[in-house]
Amino acid sequence: MWKLTRMVTATLRLEARGYHAAPGDGAPTGLYGFHHLKTAEGFRHFVEEAIERSAELVEYISSMPNAADIIRAMDEISDTVCSVVDSAELCRNTHPDREYVEEANKASLRINEYLHVSLYAAVKKAEHEGHLLTDEARRAAKNLRIDFEKGGIHLPGEKLDRVNQLNIEITQLCRQFSENIIDDPGYVDVFPASRVPKHLRHLCKPIHHSSSGESTGLLKSRNQMKVKGSRLITEPSALSSILQCTSDEEVRKLAYIKGNSVPHANSGILDKLIAARHELAQMVGYKNYADFVVKQNMASSSELVVSFLHEMSDIVKDKADEEFKAILSIKRESSGQSCADLEPWDEAYYTALMKSSVFDLDSSVVASYFPLPQCIEGMKMLVRSLFNVILSCIPMSPGESWHPDVLKMSLHHPEEGNLGILYLDLYSREGKYPGCAHFAIRGGRRISDMEYQLPVVALVCNFVGSSNSSFTRLNHWEVETLFHEFGHALHSLFSRTDYQHFSGTRAVLDLAETPSNLFEYYAWDFRVLKTFAKHYSTGETIPRKLVESMQSARKMFAATELQRQIFYALVDQTLFGEQAASPRDTSSVVADLKRRYTSWKHVEGTHWQLRFSHLLNYGAGYYSYLYAKCFAATIWKNLCQEDPLSSVCGTTLRTKFLQHGGGKEPADLLIDLVGNGILKKCDGGGLVPDISSLCEEMNLVEDAKLKGNRNTVLGE
C-alpha cells in the first residue's frame, strides 16, 4: 500500500498528468479537467494509469540514481497517486451524482493498496546524501522517510500487513463517520409552527398532526383538526441559527439535545477509530496517536500541547466566568425568573440578545451589506490591492464542472502570468459536504527549470441559495468563514515550492492554519469592508458606525469562545492521547473535560463529539487552530494592522511566507516574517506561540501576567 501520512489530512492534492483543461479552451474534458473523468467509470482507468506510472517510477528509483533524482521521482509518485486520492475525495464530498461518488470511493481504496520496500531504501539513501541536495530536497527526504516509517515500512512482514490493515480500517471508519453525519442530522417536531421564528422557517419542513378538543368518545373524530407544525432539521448550521434566534426555550432545548445526540451510529465508530489509531501508533513506535501526529509538528510532543492548553485555559478562565455571569444575569432579567439557571442552549440566544441590545445590532441589517456577489468582489479587491494580481471568472470546458453553481476563477499576475485556478462551490445542496473547506486539488511543483505545475484548488461552502438567485446574503460570521477559507486558497495558489509534497497548506499542521486565521482579520476591518460591503438594494457602503458596533460585539464574549476552542482541543488530545487499560466512554470523557475547563454544564444524554468531524481530519491536531490564532494575532499587529491593504504588506506576506508552503522550517518562516518574538522554545525542543498579541487583543493582558510568564511555565 502506497500511503503517505498526509493522504489522510484535510488538505487535498491533484496531479498534472492527464490534466488537459486550459482556461476557456472549450474542448471537452472530464471532471476537474481530467480527461479520464468524463464518466464515473473513468475513475477506474484513472487508478490503473496512476499505478502503471508509479510502477515505472519505482523501477527507476530501485536502480538507485543520485539523491536529487530519487527525491524528484518520489515526488512524482506522490503527485500521481494523490491525483486519484484527492480528486476522489473532492468528488465524494461534493458531486451530486451518486454513481460518481461510489466510483470515487472505490478508487481511493484501490489506490491505497500500493507500497514498495525499495522506495524506503532509496529515500534513506537520498537522506544520507543530503549534503548533495537543496534545503527543500533535504527536508523532503527526511519527511518522506518519516512518512514511510509511520506507514510501517520498516517492520517485519506480518506487522507491516497489520499496519496496512489498520490504515485501511481507519480510512473506512473516517468515511463512515462523515457519511453518518450527513445521513442522520437529527430533527425535532415543533407544534404549532408559530413557535418557530418566521425568518427561520426556510430551515423547516411543514408537518401536520391530528388534534381534538374537549370531546371524547364518538364525537372525537368529528372534532379532530389538522394542526400545522414545523420539522426542524438539526444539522450544524441550522442548529446554530435555531439556538441563536429562537426565543422559545423549550424549542431551543429540544433542538440542542437532538442536535448534540446524533448520529447514534458514530458512537461505536468513534470507539473503533480511537482504538485503531492507538494500535497503529504503538506498532510504529509511538506512545499514542497524539504523539504520532504531533511529533513532527512545531509542538513536538502531546505533553507540550496539553501544557500549552492548560495555560491558555488558566489565563482565560476568570474572564470567561465573568461573561457567564453576565449571560446568566440577562437571562434572569429578561425571563423575570430570579432563580433561573443558565443552560447550554441559552448561550447563543442570550449572547446575541445582549449584543443586539448593547450595540443596536440587527443581524438581518448586517447581512444586507453582504450579498454574496459583493463578497466575491471583496476577494478580488483584496488580492488586487495586496498582491497586484487579478482574480477573474473564466469559462469551464464541457465536463469540467460537477454542478451548475460552481464558478472557475483564474489568478493572474501582469508580469508572471497565470498563478493558479480556484473553483468556488459555495451553495448548500442535499448530499454535499455540510461544512466549509479548502480542497487543494493539484499541488504546485517544479517540473523543470522552465516549467512549473500550477496549483488548482476548490473552496467549498454551504451558503443558502443558488447561483440563479440574487437574494443570497451572508451573515457576517459566514463572511469571516469565506475569508478564512480564502486564506487557505491563497496559501496554495501562491505556493512556489519545488516539490508538491510541500505545496501550499502541506506544511506542518500547527502552521498550516495561520494564513486562514490571518485573513479573518480582513473580514472585520472597516478599511477593507468599505471597498466591497454594499447594501443589496441601495448600494450604500456599510457605515463605519455599524462596523464599529460589530467589532465591539465580537469582543463581548471573546473569552467564552476562546475557552470553547481550548475545550475542543483538550477533548481531541485526551481522546487520542494515553489510553486506559479498559476502553473509556467518550461521552464521559467529554462531560468531565467540559466541567473542568469551561463555565458551562454538560447535558446528560448528549454526545457532541459524535459529529465533531475535526476528530477525523485534525485528530490530535485541533490545537493547531489555537497556535494559528496566536500567530495570526502577532502577524496582524506587527505587519498588517497599520495598512492592511498596502502592497508592501502583501509582498512581504507572499515572499516571506505564502510562497514557501511547507518547504522551509516553520519557525524560520515565522521569524523571518515578523521577528523572534512570535514564538518560544521550550524544554525538550518544542515550540509554542507567544500569546501576548492575542491577550492584548482580547484584554487578557492582566490575566496573563497574574498567571505567570509562559517562559517560567514551559521553559525557554
C-alpha positions as CSV (number, residue, x, y, z in Angstrom):
1,M,0.0,0.0,0.0
2,W,1.4,3.3,-1.0
3,K,0.4,5.7,1.7
4,L,2.0,9.0,2.8
5,T,0.6,10.2,6.2
6,R,-0.6,13.4,4.5
7,M,-3.0,11.5,2.3
8,V,-5.5,11.3,5.2
9,T,-5.3,15.0,6.1
10,A,-7.9,17.7,5.4
11,T,-5.9,19.3,2.6
12,L,-6.3,17.6,-0.8
13,R,-4.0,17.3,-3.8
14,L,-4.1,16.6,-7.6
15,E,-1.5,15.9,-10.2
16,A,-0.8,17.3,-13.7
17,R,-0.7,14.0,-15.5
18,G,-3.9,13.9,-17.6
19,Y,-4.9,17.4,-16.7
20,H,-6.0,19.0,-20.1
21,A,-8.4,21.8,-19.3
22,A,-6.8,25.1,-20.4
23,P,-8.7,28.2,-19.4
24,G,-11.6,28.8,-21.7
25,D,-10.3,26.5,-24.5
26,G,-13.8,25.0,-24.8
27,A,-12.5,21.4,-25.6
28,P,-14.5,18.7,-23.9
29,T,-12.7,17.3,-20.9
30,G,-13.6,15.4,-17.7
31,L,-14.2,16.3,-14.1
32,Y,-11.7,19.0,-12.7
33,G,-10.1,18.9,-16.2
34,F,-9.0,15.2,-16.1
35,H,-9.8,13.5,-19.4
36,H,-10.3,10.2,-17.6
37,L,-13.2,11.5,-15.6
38,K,-15.7,12.1,-18.4
39,T,-17.8,9.3,-16.8
40,A,-17.9,7.9,-13.4
41,E,-16.2,4.7,-14.5
42,G,-13.3,6.9,-15.6
43,F,-12.1,6.6,-12.0
44,R,-11.1,3.0,-12.7
45,H,-8.9,4.0,-15.6
46,F,-7.5,6.9,-13.6
47,V,-6.4,4.4,-10.9
48,E,-4.9,1.9,-13.3
49,E,-2.9,4.6,-15.1
50,A,-1.6,6.0,-11.8
51,I,-0.5,2.6,-10.7
52,E,1.2,1.9,-14.0
53,R,3.1,5.2,-14.0
54,S,4.1,4.8,-10.3
55,A,5.4,1.3,-11.1
56,E,7.6,2.8,-13.8
57,L,9.0,5.3,-11.3
58,V,9.5,2.6,-8.7
59,E,11.6,0.7,-11.2
60,Y,13.7,3.8,-11.9
61,I,14.2,4.6,-8.2
62,S,15.2,1.0,-7.5
63,S,18.2,1.5,-9.7
64,M,19.4,3.9,-7.0
65,P,20.1,7.1,-9.1
66,N,21.5,10.2,-7.4
67,A,19.8,11.7,-4.4
68,A,18.2,14.6,-6.2
69,D,16.7,12.3,-8.9
70,I,15.4,10.0,-6.2
71,I,13.5,12.8,-4.4
72,R,12.2,14.2,-7.7
73,A,10.9,10.8,-8.8
74,M,9.4,10.2,-5.3
75,D,7.6,13.5,-5.5
76,E,6.1,12.5,-8.9
77,I,4.9,9.2,-7.4
78,S,3.2,11.1,-4.6
79,D,1.8,13.5,-7.1
80,T,0.5,10.7,-9.3
81,V,-1.1,8.7,-6.6
82,C,-2.6,11.7,-4.9
83,S,-4.2,12.7,-8.2
84,V,-6.6,9.8,-7.6
85,V,-7.0,10.0,-3.9
86,D,-7.7,13.7,-3.8
87,S,-9.9,14.1,-6.9
88,A,-11.9,11.1,-5.4
89,E,-12.1,12.9,-2.1
90,L,-13.4,16.1,-3.5
91,C,-15.8,14.2,-5.7
92,R,-17.4,12.1,-3.0
93,N,-17.9,15.2,-0.8
94,T,-19.4,17.5,-3.5
95,H,-20.7,15.6,-6.5
96,P,-24.5,15.3,-6.8
97,D,-24.3,12.1,-8.9
98,R,-24.3,9.0,-6.7
99,E,-22.6,6.9,-9.4
100,Y,-19.6,9.3,-9.4
101,V,-19.5,9.2,-5.6
102,E,-19.5,5.4,-5.4
103,E,-16.7,5.1,-8.1
104,A,-14.7,7.7,-6.2
105,N,-15.0,5.7,-3.0
106,K,-13.7,2.6,-4.8
107,A,-10.9,4.4,-6.5
108,S,-9.4,5.9,-3.3
109,L,-9.5,2.4,-1.6
110,R,-7.9,0.7,-4.6
111,I,-5.0,3.1,-5.0
112,N,-4.1,2.7,-1.3
113,E,-3.0,-1.0,-2.0
114,Y,0.4,0.1,-3.2
115,L,3.8,0.2,-1.4
116,H,7.3,-0.8,-2.2
117,V,10.1,-1.5,0.2
118,S,12.7,-0.4,-2.4
119,L,11.3,3.1,-2.2
120,Y,12.2,3.3,1.5
121,A,15.7,2.2,0.9
122,A,16.1,4.8,-1.8
123,V,14.7,7.5,0.4
124,K,17.2,6.6,3.2
125,K,20.0,6.7,0.6
126,A,18.9,10.2,-0.5
127,E,18.7,11.4,3.1
128,H,22.2,10.0,3.7
129,E,23.4,12.0,0.7
130,G,21.7,15.1,1.9
131,H,24.8,17.3,1.5
132,L,24.2,17.0,-2.2
133,L,20.7,18.3,-2.0
134,T,19.0,21.7,-1.7
135,D,17.5,22.6,1.7
136,E,14.0,21.8,0.4
137,A,15.1,18.5,-1.0
138,R,16.8,17.5,2.2
139,R,13.6,18.4,4.1
140,A,11.6,16.3,1.6
141,A,13.9,13.3,2.0
142,K,13.5,13.4,5.8
143,N,9.8,13.9,5.6
144,L,9.4,11.0,3.1
145,R,11.4,8.7,5.3
146,I,9.3,9.5,8.4
147,D,6.1,9.1,6.4
148,F,7.3,5.6,5.3
149,E,8.1,4.7,8.8
150,K,4.8,5.9,10.1
151,G,3.3,3.6,7.5
152,G,5.3,0.7,9.0
153,I,7.6,0.0,6.0
154,H,10.5,-0.9,8.4
155,L,8.5,-3.5,10.2
156,P,8.6,-7.3,9.6
157,G,6.1,-8.6,7.1
158,E,3.3,-9.7,9.5
159,K,3.4,-6.4,11.4
160,L,3.5,-4.4,8.2
161,D,0.4,-6.3,7.0
162,R,-1.3,-5.3,10.2
163,V,-0.3,-1.7,9.8
164,N,-1.7,-1.7,6.3
165,Q,-4.9,-3.3,7.5
166,L,-5.2,-0.6,10.2
167,N,-4.7,2.2,7.8
168,I,-7.5,0.9,5.5
169,E,-9.7,0.4,8.5
170,I,-9.1,3.9,9.7
171,T,-9.9,5.3,6.3
172,Q,-13.2,3.4,6.2
173,L,-14.1,4.4,9.7
174,C,-13.5,8.1,8.9
175,R,-15.6,7.8,5.8
176,Q,-18.5,6.1,7.6
177,F,-18.3,8.7,10.4
178,S,-18.6,11.5,7.8
179,E,-21.4,9.8,5.9
180,N,-23.4,9.3,9.1
181,I,-23.2,13.0,9.9
182,I,-24.8,13.7,6.6
183,D,-27.3,10.9,6.6
184,D,-28.6,11.5,10.2
185,P,-28.6,15.2,11.0
186,G,-31.5,14.7,13.5
187,Y,-34.7,16.7,13.7
188,V,-37.3,17.9,16.2
189,D,-41.0,18.4,15.5
190,V,-42.5,21.7,16.9
191,F,-46.2,22.4,17.3
192,P,-47.6,24.8,16.5
193,A,-45.5,26.1,13.6
194,S,-45.8,29.6,15.0
195,R,-43.2,28.7,17.8
196,V,-40.5,28.9,15.1
197,P,-39.5,32.5,14.1
198,K,-40.7,33.4,10.6
199,H,-37.2,34.1,9.3
200,L,-36.1,30.6,10.2
201,R,-39.0,28.7,8.6
202,H,-36.9,28.1,5.4
203,L,-35.0,25.7,7.6
204,C,-38.1,23.7,8.4
205,K,-40.4,21.2,6.7
206,P,-44.1,21.7,7.2
207,I,-45.8,18.8,9.0
208,H,-49.3,18.2,10.5
209,H,-50.8,16.1,13.2
210,S,-54.4,15.5,14.2
211,S,-55.7,17.2,17.4
212,S,-59.0,17.0,19.1
213,G,-60.6,19.4,21.6
214,E,-62.5,18.5,24.8
215,S,-64.8,16.0,23.2
216,T,-64.4,12.3,23.8
217,G,-65.9,9.0,22.5
218,L,-67.8,9.1,19.2
219,L,-67.6,12.8,19.0
220,K,-63.8,12.8,18.9
221,S,-63.5,12.1,15.2
222,R,-65.8,15.0,14.3
223,N,-63.8,17.5,16.3
224,Q,-60.4,16.5,15.1
225,M,-58.4,19.2,13.3
226,K,-55.1,19.2,11.5
227,V,-52.5,21.2,13.4
228,K,-49.7,22.7,11.4
229,G,-46.2,22.2,12.8
230,S,-42.6,22.5,11.7
231,R,-39.9,19.9,11.5
232,L,-36.5,21.4,12.4
233,I,-33.6,19.6,10.8
234,T,-30.8,19.9,13.4
235,E,-27.8,19.8,11.1
236,P,-25.0,22.1,12.4
237,S,-25.6,25.4,10.5
238,A,-29.4,25.2,11.0
239,L,-29.0,24.3,14.7
240,S,-26.8,27.4,15.1
241,S,-29.5,29.6,13.7
242,I,-32.2,28.0,15.8
243,L,-30.2,28.4,19.1
244,Q,-29.4,32.0,18.3
245,C,-32.7,33.3,17.1
246,T,-35.5,31.3,18.8
247,S,-37.0,32.9,21.9
248,D,-38.9,29.8,23.0
249,E,-36.6,28.0,25.4
250,E,-38.3,24.6,25.1
251,V,-37.7,24.7,21.3
252,R,-34.1,25.6,21.9
253,K,-33.7,22.8,24.4
254,L,-35.2,20.2,22.2
255,A,-33.1,21.3,19.2
256,Y,-29.9,21.4,21.3
257,I,-30.3,18.0,22.8
258,K,-31.2,16.3,19.5
259,G,-28.5,18.2,17.5
260,N,-25.9,17.1,20.1
261,S,-27.1,13.5,20.3
262,V,-26.8,12.3,16.7
263,P,-25.8,10.4,14.8
264,H,-26.0,7.5,17.3
265,A,-24.2,5.1,14.9
266,N,-21.0,7.2,15.3
267,S,-20.6,6.1,19.0
268,G,-19.3,2.7,18.1
269,I,-17.3,4.1,15.1
270,L,-15.5,6.6,17.2
271,D,-14.6,4.0,19.7
272,K,-13.1,1.8,16.9
273,L,-11.3,4.8,15.4
274,I,-9.6,5.6,18.7
275,A,-8.6,2.0,19.2
276,A,-7.3,1.6,15.7
277,R,-5.3,4.8,15.7
278,H,-3.8,3.9,19.1
279,E,-2.8,0.4,17.9
280,L,-1.3,1.9,14.7
281,A,0.7,4.5,16.7
282,Q,2.1,1.9,19.1
283,M,3.0,-0.5,16.3
284,V,5.2,2.1,14.6
285,G,6.9,3.2,17.7
286,Y,4.9,6.0,19.3
287,K,3.4,6.1,22.8
288,N,-0.1,7.1,21.5
289,Y,-1.8,8.6,18.5
290,A,-1.4,12.1,19.8
291,D,2.4,11.8,19.8
292,F,2.2,10.1,16.3
293,V,0.6,13.3,15.0
294,V,2.4,15.9,17.0
295,K,6.0,14.6,16.9
296,Q,6.9,16.3,13.5
297,N,5.0,19.5,14.3
298,M,6.4,22.6,16.0
299,A,4.9,21.4,19.3
300,S,6.9,18.1,19.0
301,S,5.0,16.3,21.9
302,S,1.5,15.9,23.1
303,E,2.7,16.7,26.6
304,L,3.7,20.2,25.5
305,V,0.4,20.7,23.7
306,V,-1.6,19.8,26.8
307,S,0.6,22.1,28.9
308,F,0.0,24.9,26.4
309,L,-3.7,24.3,26.5
310,H,-3.8,24.2,30.3
311,E,-2.0,27.6,30.5
312,M,-4.4,29.1,27.9
313,S,-7.3,27.8,30.0
314,D,-6.0,29.3,33.2
315,I,-5.5,32.7,31.5
316,V,-9.0,32.8,30.0
317,K,-10.9,31.3,33.0
318,D,-11.6,34.4,35.1
319,K,-12.9,36.4,32.1
320,A,-15.0,33.5,30.8
321,D,-16.6,33.2,34.2
322,E,-17.4,36.9,34.3
323,E,-19.0,36.5,30.9
324,F,-21.0,33.5,32.1
325,K,-22.4,35.6,35.0
326,A,-23.3,38.4,32.6
327,I,-25.3,35.9,30.4
328,L,-27.0,34.5,33.5
329,S,-28.0,38.0,34.6
330,I,-29.6,38.9,31.3
331,K,-31.5,35.6,31.2
332,R,-32.9,36.2,34.7
333,E,-33.7,39.8,33.9
334,S,-35.4,39.1,30.6
335,S,-37.3,36.0,31.8
336,G,-38.3,37.5,35.1
337,Q,-37.1,34.4,36.9
338,S,-34.6,35.5,39.5
339,C,-33.5,31.9,40.3
340,A,-33.3,30.6,36.7
341,D,-30.3,28.6,35.8
342,L,-28.2,29.1,32.6
343,E,-28.3,26.1,30.3
344,P,-26.1,25.4,27.3
345,W,-29.0,26.0,24.9
346,D,-29.2,29.6,26.3
347,E,-25.8,30.8,25.3
348,A,-26.2,31.6,21.7
349,Y,-29.6,33.2,22.2
350,Y,-28.7,35.5,25.2
351,T,-25.3,36.5,23.8
352,A,-27.0,37.5,20.6
353,L,-29.7,39.4,22.6
354,M,-27.1,41.2,24.6
355,K,-25.0,42.2,21.6
356,S,-28.1,43.4,19.8
357,S,-29.3,45.4,22.8
358,V,-25.9,47.0,23.8
359,F,-24.7,47.8,20.2
360,D,-28.1,48.1,18.4
361,L,-27.2,45.3,16.1
362,D,-29.7,43.5,13.8
363,S,-28.2,40.5,12.0
364,S,-30.5,41.0,9.1
365,V,-29.4,44.6,8.7
366,V,-25.7,43.5,8.8
367,A,-26.4,40.7,6.2
368,S,-28.0,43.3,3.9
369,Y,-24.5,44.7,3.3
370,F,-23.0,41.3,2.3
371,P,-24.7,39.9,-0.8
372,L,-22.6,37.0,-1.9
373,P,-21.6,38.5,-5.3
374,Q,-20.2,41.5,-3.4
375,C,-18.2,39.3,-1.1
376,I,-16.6,37.7,-4.1
377,E,-15.8,41.2,-5.4
378,G,-14.2,41.7,-2.0
379,M,-11.9,38.7,-2.5
380,K,-10.9,40.1,-5.9
381,M,-10.2,43.5,-4.4
382,L,-8.1,42.0,-1.7
383,V,-5.7,40.2,-3.9
384,R,-5.5,43.1,-6.3
385,S,-4.6,45.5,-3.6
386,L,-2.2,43.3,-1.6
387,F,-0.6,41.2,-4.4
388,N,-1.2,43.1,-7.6
389,V,-2.9,40.1,-9.1
390,I,-6.3,39.7,-10.9
391,L,-8.8,37.1,-9.8
392,S,-11.4,36.7,-12.5
393,C,-14.1,34.3,-13.6
394,I,-13.3,32.2,-16.6
395,P,-15.4,29.7,-18.6
396,M,-15.2,26.0,-17.9
397,S,-14.7,23.3,-20.6
398,P,-17.6,20.9,-21.1
399,G,-17.5,18.1,-18.5
400,E,-15.2,20.0,-16.2
401,S,-17.8,21.1,-13.6
402,W,-19.7,19.0,-11.1
403,H,-22.6,21.4,-10.6
404,P,-24.1,24.4,-12.4
405,D,-23.4,26.6,-9.3
406,V,-19.7,26.1,-9.5
407,L,-17.5,29.0,-10.6
408,K,-14.0,28.8,-12.1
409,M,-11.6,31.6,-11.4
410,S,-8.1,32.3,-12.6
411,L,-5.4,34.1,-10.5
412,H,-3.2,36.2,-12.9
413,H,-0.2,38.4,-12.4
414,P,0.5,41.0,-15.1
415,E,4.2,40.0,-15.3
416,E,4.3,36.4,-14.0
417,G,1.2,35.2,-15.9
418,N,-1.3,32.7,-14.6
419,L,-0.6,31.6,-11.0
420,G,-3.3,29.0,-10.5
421,I,-7.0,28.1,-10.6
422,L,-9.7,28.4,-8.0
423,Y,-13.1,26.7,-8.1
424,L,-15.8,28.1,-6.0
425,D,-18.6,25.7,-4.9
426,L,-20.4,28.0,-2.4
427,Y,-24.1,26.9,-2.2
428,S,-25.7,24.3,0.0
429,R,-27.4,21.3,-1.6
430,E,-28.5,17.9,-0.5
431,G,-25.8,15.3,-0.1
432,K,-23.0,17.8,-0.2
433,Y,-20.2,18.0,2.5
434,P,-22.0,20.1,5.2
435,G,-19.3,22.5,6.3
436,C,-16.8,24.9,4.7
437,A,-13.4,23.6,3.5
438,H,-10.5,24.3,1.2
439,F,-9.5,21.4,-1.1
440,A,-6.1,21.7,-2.8
441,I,-6.9,19.8,-6.0
442,R,-3.4,20.0,-7.5
443,G,-0.3,21.0,-5.7
444,G,2.3,23.2,-7.3
445,R,5.7,21.7,-8.2
446,R,8.7,22.5,-10.4
447,I,8.8,20.2,-13.4
448,S,11.9,21.7,-15.0
449,D,13.8,24.9,-15.0
450,M,11.4,26.3,-17.5
451,E,8.1,24.7,-16.4
452,Y,6.0,24.9,-13.2
453,Q,2.9,22.9,-12.4
454,L,0.3,25.4,-11.4
455,P,-1.8,24.8,-8.3
456,V,-5.6,24.1,-8.6
457,V,-7.8,24.4,-5.5
458,A,-11.5,24.3,-4.7
459,L,-13.2,26.4,-2.0
460,V,-16.4,24.7,-0.7
461,C,-19.0,26.4,1.4
462,N,-22.7,25.8,2.2
463,F,-24.5,29.1,1.9
464,V,-28.2,29.1,1.5
465,G,-29.3,30.0,-2.0
466,S,-28.1,29.3,-5.6
467,S,-26.3,31.0,-8.4
468,N,-29.6,31.7,-10.0
469,S,-30.7,33.7,-7.0
470,S,-29.9,37.4,-6.4
471,F,-31.0,37.2,-2.8
472,T,-28.1,35.3,-1.2
473,R,-26.9,37.5,1.6
474,L,-24.3,36.3,4.2
475,N,-24.4,36.7,7.9
476,H,-21.1,38.2,9.0
477,W,-19.8,35.0,10.5
478,E,-20.2,33.5,7.1
479,V,-18.2,36.3,5.6
480,E,-15.5,35.6,8.1
481,T,-15.6,31.9,7.2
482,L,-15.3,32.7,3.5
483,F,-12.3,34.8,4.1
484,H,-10.8,32.1,6.4
485,E,-11.1,29.5,3.6
486,F,-9.8,32.1,1.0
487,G,-6.7,32.4,3.2
488,H,-6.1,28.7,2.7
489,A,-6.7,29.0,-1.0
490,L,-4.1,31.8,-1.3
491,H,-1.6,29.8,0.6
492,S,-1.9,27.1,-2.1
493,L,-2.2,29.4,-5.1
494,F,0.9,31.5,-4.2
495,S,3.0,28.5,-3.2
496,R,6.1,28.0,-5.4
497,T,7.8,25.1,-3.8
498,D,10.0,22.7,-5.8
499,Y,8.0,19.7,-4.6
500,Q,4.3,19.2,-4.4
501,H,4.9,17.4,-1.1
502,F,5.2,20.9,0.4
503,S,2.8,22.8,-1.8
504,G,0.6,25.4,0.0
505,T,-1.2,24.1,3.0
506,R,1.0,21.0,3.1
507,A,3.0,22.5,5.9
508,V,3.2,21.1,9.5
509,L,-0.3,21.1,10.9
510,D,0.4,23.7,13.6
511,L,1.5,26.2,11.0
512,A,-1.0,25.5,8.2
513,E,-4.0,27.3,9.8
514,T,-2.1,30.6,10.1
515,P,-2.9,32.2,6.8
516,S,-6.6,31.4,7.1
517,N,-6.8,32.8,10.6
518,L,-4.9,35.9,9.4
519,F,-7.3,36.6,6.6
520,E,-10.2,36.5,9.1
521,Y,-9.0,39.9,10.3
522,Y,-9.7,41.3,6.8
523,A,-13.4,40.5,7.3
524,W,-13.5,42.8,10.3
525,D,-11.5,45.8,9.2
526,F,-13.6,48.8,8.1
527,R,-10.8,49.9,5.6
528,V,-11.3,46.6,3.9
529,L,-15.1,46.2,4.2
530,K,-15.9,49.7,2.8
531,T,-14.4,48.6,-0.5
532,F,-17.0,45.9,-1.2
533,A,-19.7,45.7,1.5
534,K,-22.6,47.4,-0.3
535,H,-26.3,47.3,0.6
536,Y,-28.1,44.8,-1.7
537,S,-30.8,47.3,-2.8
538,T,-29.4,50.8,-2.3
539,G,-25.7,50.2,-3.0
540,E,-24.9,52.2,0.2
541,T,-21.4,51.4,1.6
542,I,-21.5,49.8,5.0
543,P,-21.4,52.6,7.7
544,R,-18.3,52.9,9.8
545,K,-20.5,53.1,12.9
546,L,-22.1,49.7,12.1
547,V,-18.7,48.1,11.7
548,E,-17.5,49.5,15.0
549,S,-20.6,48.1,16.7
550,M,-19.8,44.7,15.1
551,Q,-16.2,44.9,16.3
552,S,-17.3,45.7,19.8
553,A,-19.9,42.9,19.8
554,R,-17.2,40.5,18.7
555,K,-15.2,41.2,21.8
556,M,-18.1,41.0,24.1
557,F,-17.9,37.2,24.7
558,A,-14.5,36.5,23.2
559,A,-13.2,34.7,26.3
560,T,-16.2,32.3,26.2
561,E,-15.4,31.5,22.6
562,L,-11.7,31.0,23.2
563,Q,-12.5,28.8,26.2
564,R,-14.7,26.7,23.9
565,Q,-11.8,26.2,21.4
566,I,-9.4,25.2,24.2
567,F,-12.0,22.7,25.4
568,Y,-12.3,21.2,21.9
569,A,-8.5,20.9,21.7
570,L,-8.4,19.2,25.1
571,V,-11.1,16.7,24.0
572,D,-9.1,15.9,20.9
573,Q,-5.8,15.5,22.8
574,T,-7.5,13.4,25.5
575,L,-9.3,11.0,23.2
576,F,-6.2,10.3,21.1
577,G,-3.7,10.5,24.0
578,E,-2.8,7.9,26.6
579,Q,-5.4,5.1,26.7
580,A,-6.7,3.5,29.8
581,A,-6.4,-0.3,30.3
582,S,-10.1,-0.7,29.5
583,P,-11.9,1.4,26.8
584,R,-13.3,4.7,28.0
585,D,-16.8,6.0,27.3
586,T,-16.1,9.1,25.1
587,S,-19.2,10.9,26.4
588,S,-17.9,10.6,30.0
589,V,-14.5,12.0,28.9
590,V,-16.2,14.9,27.2
591,A,-18.5,15.6,30.1
592,D,-15.6,15.6,32.6
593,L,-13.5,18.0,30.4
594,K,-16.4,20.3,29.9
595,R,-17.0,20.6,33.7
596,R,-13.3,21.2,34.4
597,Y,-12.4,23.5,31.6
598,T,-15.5,25.6,30.7
599,S,-18.0,27.6,32.7
600,W,-20.9,25.5,31.3
601,K,-22.6,22.4,32.4
602,H,-22.7,19.2,30.4
603,V,-26.2,18.0,29.4
604,E,-26.6,14.3,30.3
605,G,-27.5,12.2,27.3
606,T,-25.8,14.4,24.7
607,H,-22.9,13.2,22.7
608,W,-21.5,16.3,21.0
609,Q,-18.3,14.5,19.8
610,L,-20.3,12.2,17.5
611,R,-20.4,14.8,14.8
612,F,-17.2,16.7,15.6
613,S,-15.7,15.9,12.2
614,H,-12.4,17.6,13.1
615,L,-11.6,14.4,15.0
616,L,-11.1,12.8,11.6
617,N,-9.0,15.2,9.6
618,Y,-7.5,17.0,12.6
619,G,-7.3,14.1,15.0
620,A,-4.9,15.1,17.8
621,G,-4.2,18.3,15.8
622,Y,-7.1,20.6,16.7
623,Y,-4.8,22.6,19.0
624,S,-3.3,23.9,15.7
625,Y,-6.2,26.4,15.5
626,L,-5.1,28.0,18.7
627,Y,-1.4,28.1,17.6
628,A,-2.6,29.8,14.4
629,K,-4.8,32.2,16.4
630,C,-1.8,33.3,18.3
631,F,0.5,33.5,15.3
632,A,-2.1,35.5,13.3
633,A,-2.6,38.0,16.1
634,T,1.1,38.7,16.1
635,I,1.4,38.9,12.3
636,W,-1.7,41.2,12.1
637,K,-0.3,43.5,14.8
638,N,3.2,43.7,13.5
639,L,2.7,43.6,9.8
640,C,-0.8,44.3,8.6
641,Q,-2.7,46.4,11.1
642,E,-1.2,49.8,10.2
643,D,-2.2,49.5,6.5
644,P,-3.8,46.1,5.8
645,L,-4.3,46.7,2.0
646,S,-0.8,48.0,1.3
647,S,1.3,46.3,-1.4
648,V,4.3,46.3,1.0
649,C,2.2,44.2,3.4
650,G,1.1,41.9,0.6
651,T,4.6,41.5,-0.9
652,T,6.0,40.6,2.5
653,L,3.3,38.0,3.1
654,R,3.8,36.5,-0.2
655,T,7.6,36.4,-0.5
656,K,8.4,35.6,3.2
657,F,5.5,33.2,4.0
658,L,2.9,32.1,1.4
659,Q,5.1,31.1,-1.4
660,H,7.2,28.7,0.7
661,G,4.3,26.4,1.7
662,G,5.9,23.8,3.9
663,G,9.2,23.9,2.1
664,K,11.1,25.7,4.9
665,E,11.3,25.2,8.7
666,P,8.1,26.7,10.1
667,A,10.0,28.6,12.9
668,D,12.3,30.2,10.2
669,L,9.3,31.3,8.2
670,L,7.6,32.9,11.2
671,I,10.7,34.6,12.5
672,D,11.7,35.9,9.0
673,L,8.2,37.4,8.7
674,V,7.8,39.3,12.0
675,G,10.8,38.6,14.2
676,N,11.9,36.4,17.1
677,G,9.0,37.4,19.4
678,I,6.4,35.3,17.6
679,L,7.3,32.0,19.3
680,K,9.1,30.5,22.3
681,K,11.3,27.5,22.5
682,C,10.5,25.2,25.4
683,D,12.2,22.4,27.4
684,G,12.5,19.4,25.2
685,G,12.9,21.5,22.0
686,G,9.2,22.1,21.2
687,L,7.8,25.5,20.1
688,V,4.8,27.4,21.3
689,P,3.3,30.7,20.1
690,D,3.9,33.9,22.0
691,I,0.4,34.7,23.3
692,S,0.9,38.4,24.2
693,S,-0.7,39.9,21.0
694,L,-3.7,37.7,21.4
695,C,-4.0,38.5,25.1
696,E,-3.7,42.2,24.3
697,E,-6.3,42.0,21.6
698,M,-8.7,40.2,24.0
699,N,-8.0,42.4,27.0
700,L,-6.5,39.4,28.8
701,V,-3.1,41.0,29.5
702,E,-3.5,41.3,33.2
703,D,-4.8,37.8,33.4
704,A,-1.8,36.5,31.6
705,K,0.5,38.4,33.9
706,L,-1.2,37.1,37.0
707,K,-1.0,33.5,35.7
708,G,2.8,33.9,35.2
709,N,5.0,34.3,32.2
710,R,5.0,31.5,29.6
711,N,8.7,31.1,29.8
712,T,8.6,30.2,33.6
713,V,5.8,27.7,33.0
714,L,7.1,25.9,29.9
715,G,10.8,26.7,30.0
716,E,12.7,28.8,27.4
